[in-house]
Amino acid sequence: MSAPASDHIDRAALASLRFREDAAFKARTRKSQAWLARAGKSMPNGVPMAWMAGLFRHNSIVATGGAGPHFNDLDGNTYCDFNVCDLAMTMGYGAKPIAEAVSRAVTSGAHFLLPVEDAVFVTEELARRVGLPCWQFTLSASAANTEVMRIARFITRRNKILVFDGQYHGHIDESLVTPSASGTVPVQLGTSARIAQDSVIVPFNDLDAAEAALKANDIALVITEPALTNCLLVEPAPGYLAGLRALSQKYGALLCLDEAHTFQFAYGGLVGTGKLACDFVTLGKGLGTGISFALYGMSRDVADVMEKHLDIDIGPKGLATGGTTYGSNVAIAAARAALEHVLTPQGYDRITALGQRLADGLEAAFKRHGLPWRAFRHGPRSGYCLEPEFPTNAEAATRSIDTDFIDARRVFMANRGFWDAVASAGPQVSFAHQPADIDLYVTQADGFLGEVVR
Ligand SMILES: Cc1ncc(COP(=O)(O)O)c(C=O)c1O
């Protein structure tokens, strides 16, 4: 990501704050650093999964446990979490209904490779909330999107996938791509340059660009988040998603709305609240429970195709979906408990009000410091828009992804007991946060701004 410059940031002040805060961070996380040095001998970068080291420009810390919106590190520091594991932990740490349901499931049999009774509760409830009738489980949103792409390719007998600049749909070769003068190319190392060419990338909120791509009549699937959440926040223009649906139907492509993040912005997700029409919906990140599972919903027409083309182990071979640990008793128990006890209309009302409080607090701080900036706001999600207008596409959003500003803020906040969002996101309210957590975050953010803006 580039590091664009907001005129209002004093770069020298930012650099000296970063230097000071990095030193303080290292001093207060000595045990974590010693552990990581040892761990580097048995795990690349000292972490069990590379992103844990690649997501921040400061060293990692070692987590020891958590409760509600807080977690602790090896040195005994406590952090109020506004990253919430990039939306995989929006229920908070140790959420009772989840802990109880998952413990019961593990005790009675974590998995049977057979359906369990609660699966029908979960899928009926999702059908009611989201509006798509049929559902399948996977282990991750990446895997859900992979299956959606395969099904769409089979149904349309086409190969190409239409994605949008600023997108992220998981660790899939088709999605880890970027536009270049020579067409679509991989954006990360180790993915297939050939598969990258199966993806077409156009700007979000531009129906003409989408139509120009669809006109080639070779797109199997159009896939987008209903609001882009992986380049801060880009909202769809009024009518844009309906237009995309109409265009995908006109040119024979299927449409997937990826709600791996946005399902947690509103009851029923943005598809359910906006009554958005589509062929697939992806849900992910264990619905915020912290348990590894994801789901995708589909229309009855798509489900009919799945049923007709079931993959039989001894043949005939069918649609390439599924995995040995998908749809486990644990995943289904977590999903049911989340839907019944946490992801309730009242729960969403509460985090929406807290999200508003966070955005209002940040905007008041911007004003106090004479900044013409805006605070992103969508349900529980907020963030720093370093411009007077909200972005309408990824190119504009990137101007607010000022990595020097974000990285310095992260360390400053960590030293004051707040675990801030990763660079591409924004602080997110969890179901476990209290109003005082929000107010304290804003107070510290205000203190940070006081040191680095002019
Ligand atoms: C919109 C969206 N889809 C899919 C994914 C992939 O999720 P996972 O990494 O859990 O497979 C992400 C991850 O951030 C995402 O933001």
The ligand as an SDF file (V2000), in Angstrom:
LIG
                    3D

 16 16  0  0  0  0  0  0  0  0999 V2000
  -14.4990   -9.9190    2.5560 C   0  0  0  0  0  0  0  0  0  0  0  0
  -13.6180  -11.0690    2.9120 C   0  0  0  0  0  0  0  0  0  0  0  0
  -13.8270  -12.2650    2.3270 N   0  0  0  0  0  0  0  0  0  0  0  0
  -13.0680  -13.3260    2.6180 C   0  0  0  0  0  0  0  0  0  0  0  0
  -12.0370  -13.2370    3.5200 C   0  0  0  0  0  0  0  0  0  0  0  0
  -11.2100  -14.4440    3.8260 C   0  0  0  0  0  0  0  0  0  0  0  0
  -11.4320  -14.8620    5.1250 O   0  0  0  0  0  0  0  0  0  0  0  0
  -10.5120  -16.0050    5.7320 P   0  0  0  0  0  0  0  0  0  0  0  0
   -9.1480  -15.4160    5.8600 O   0  0  0  0  0  0  0  0  0  0  0  0
  -11.1190  -16.2850    7.0580 O   0  0  0  0  0  0  0  0  0  0  0  0
  -10.5510  -17.1530    4.7980 O   0  0  0  0  0  0  0  0  0  0  0  0
  -11.7970  -12.0100    4.1550 C   0  0  0  0  0  0  0  0  0  0  0  0
  -10.7000  -11.8760    5.1330 C   0  0  0  0  0  0  0  0  0  0  0  0
  -10.3630  -10.8200    5.5950 O   0  0  0  0  0  0  0  0  0  0  0  0
  -12.5890  -10.9150    3.8350 C   0  0  0  0  0  0  0  0  0  0  0  0
  -12.3720   -9.7090    4.3850 O   0  0  0  0  0  0  0  0  0  0  0  0
  1  2  1  0
  2  3  1  0
  2 15  2  0
  3  4  2  0
  4  5  1  0
  5  6  1  0
  5 12  2  0
  6  7  1  0
  7  8  1  0
  8  9  2  0
  8 10  1  0
  8 11  1  0
 12 13  1  0
 12 15  1  0
 13 14  2  0
 15 16  1  0
M  END
$$$$
